[in-house]
Amino acid sequence: MVMPAMIGGSGLVEVGSGTGWTVYPPLSGITGHSGGAVDSAISSLNLSDTDGIVDGDGSFQVSKKGYTSLEITMGLEDLPLLRYIQHMLGGNIKMRAGAKAYLYRLHNQLGMIKIMNCINGHIRHSARLLQLPCVCQVPDIPVVLPIPLDAQSNWFAGFFNADGTITIAMKRGLP
């Protein structure tokens, strides 16, 4: 399901649903996100929505010693979303040096198995499709090819949040 709060981006949503409830406080107290819209958007997110986020802003790695990890880099405005993912899976968040972005890193085995089971069959990005078999091989999780997208696919919400922009070109007063 594509959530309206995710489509608009956090800057446009703050005016909207100002009465959202908090799943993981203090999301709405973060600078730049004073309204309840952030809480509302994130409270409607579940881990099945993270497949698009991982496709857009994430990467998987396997160390030489065989440890798996997931990294997601997102802008400052997406810190509440990263905190929610951290709350659900564990891991840590650090500000990236020299960039206006945060890096989320997950490397605990249980969190990695949980995220792999949630996103397996939903990853579409060509780079992630190459990374996923390497990461799934470590805990012996069979790789599932992407399922077809439809209007109800959660993938759109996450991918749009990661890399989406809507542009409407007007010509002679018409879109």
Salt bridges, closest charged atoms under 4 A:
GLU14 OE2 - HIS33 ND1 3.41
ASP51 OD2 - HIS122 ND1 3.65
GLU71 OE2 - ARG105 NE 3.21
